[in-house]
Amino acid sequence: MRKSLRTIAMIGVFGISSFFAGCGGVTEEQLAQLQSLKNEVSSLEKQVNGLKEQRARLEKEISDKNKKLEECAKIKQETQANLQKLNK
């Protein structure tokens, strides 16, 4: 996703640059807009990376909790079996 976002942004930047260059030059305002777009893409890439890291942490946390739940279920089952043995 990150590479595709970067690729799309770069194609857009080069496309806009080529278009403006073909029209007799680029104005300062257009350069400022281009820089603004580059900054926005960079910011979005950082946000995507942060969210991916957060997702990985959450998935690990879920995995750890699921393992604990399985252990608890196993202990519960063993305890119930032991209680049934005591009642006999």
ChimeraX attribute file (.defattr): number of C-alpha atoms within 10 A of each C-alpha:
attribute: neighborCount
match mode: 1-to-1
recipient: residues
	/A:1	9
	/A:2	12
	/A:3	9
	/A:4	9
	/A:5	15
	/A:6	16
	/A:7	12
	/A:8	13
	/A:9	17
	/A:10	14
	/A:11	12
	/A:12	15
	/A:13	16
	/A:14	13
	/A:15	12
	/A:16	15
	/A:17	17
	/A:18	13
	/A:19	13
	/A:20	15
	/A:21	12
	/A:22	10
	/A:23	9
	/A:24	8
	/A:25	12
	/A:26	15
	/A:27	11
	/A:28	9
	/A:29	9
	/A:30	14
	/A:31	13
	/A:32	11
	/A:33	12
	/A:34	17
	/A:35	13
	/A:36	12
	/A:37	15
	/A:38	17
	/A:39	12
	/A:40	13
	/A:41	17
	/A:42	15
	/A:43	12
	/A:44	15
	/A:45	17
	/A:46	13
	/A:47	12
	/A:48	15
	/A:49	14
	/A:50	12
	/A:51	12
	/A:52	12
	/A:53	12
	/A:54	12
	/A:55	12
	/A:56	12
	/A:57	12
	/A:58	12
	/A:59	12
	/A:60	12
	/A:61	12
	/A:62	12
	/A:63	12
	/A:64	12
	/A:65	12
	/A:66	12
	/A:67	12
	/A:68	12
	/A:69	12
	/A:70	12
	/A:71	12
	/A:72	12
	/A:73	12
	/A:74	12
	/A:75	12
	/A:76	12
	/A:77	12
	/A:78	12
	/A:79	12
	/A:80	12
	/A:81	11
	/A:82	11
	/A:83	11
	/A:84	10
	/A:85	9
	/A:86	8
	/A:87	6
	/A:88	5
